[in-house]
Amino acid sequence: LTVLSRIGQGSRVVLTHDIAQRDNLRVGRHDGVVAVVESLKGHPLFAHITLTRSERSQIAALVTELLEEPINFTN
């Protein structure tokens, strides 16, 4: 996210991010994008929108939902 430090005057940046889809599961739900959003919230030069409806296929939405749930191993 250091690319944000290179934004020029009059530029706009749009980031799309799904916190449920991250490469490093050891990071947890609070990765770099979440940290930037939390740091910039409320600043007049920043806007953030949380989308709540999935535009994915039904199977992709199902898998995402299952991945968000804790795994419960039983014998």
Summary of the structure (lengths in Angstrom):
residues: 75
radius of gyration: 16.0
end to end distance: 43.0
largest distance: 59.5
contacts: 86
relative contact order: 0.12
helix: 37%
strand: 0%
